[in-house]
């Protein structure tokens, strides 16, 4: 069994609360990174927009187009 299939089986055990707690954890990690490296905030807004679009491509494809 590969590592991807192992984690796919484990993720299927998550409830909505577990998923939301993972999202909260990711947000808190980002807040810590911003506190440690304040230069991140001074980047141009377009860098954030590009990263947002790149990060959203796969989930949106899976949500709307994958059969």
N, C-alpha and C positions, 0 to 999 in steps of 0.2 A: 504494500500500500504506500503510495506516494504521500508526501507531506501535504499537498493541496487537497487530496481526497480525505485525508485525516482531518484537516481543519474544516472542510466542508461538512463533514459529519458532526463535528463539534459545534459549529455555528448553528446548525439546525436545531440544537437544543436550547438556543437563546429564546427568551421571551421578549416582549416589547420593552420591558424594564431594563433588561440586560443591554439591549441595543442602545437605548437612550443613555444609560450609564457610560457606555463606550464613547458615545458622542460627547458627553460632558467631559470625560477624561481627555479626549482629544482637544477640546476647547481650552481646558486648564493647562495642558502641555503647551499650547500656543501662547497662552498668557505668560507662562513662565519664560518661554523663549523670548518674548517681546520685552519682558523685564530685564533679562540677562543681556540681550542684544538690542538696544533701543534704536539702532540704525535701521532696523527692519521697517519701522514706521515711516521713515523718511523716503521710502521708495515711491516712485511714481505710481499713481493709481492704476495705470494700464498694465503694469506687471501683475497686480492682483487680479485684474479682469482676465488676463490671459491664463493665469494659473487656475482661476475658477472654471473657465471654459474647458481647459485641458482635463481638469479633475472630474468634470461633469459628463464628459463625452461617453465613457463606458457605462456608467449607471443609467444614463438616459437611453442609450441604445438598448440595454438589457430590458429596461422598463417598458419601452414603447415598440421596439421593432423585433425583438427576439421571440421566436415562436416556441 
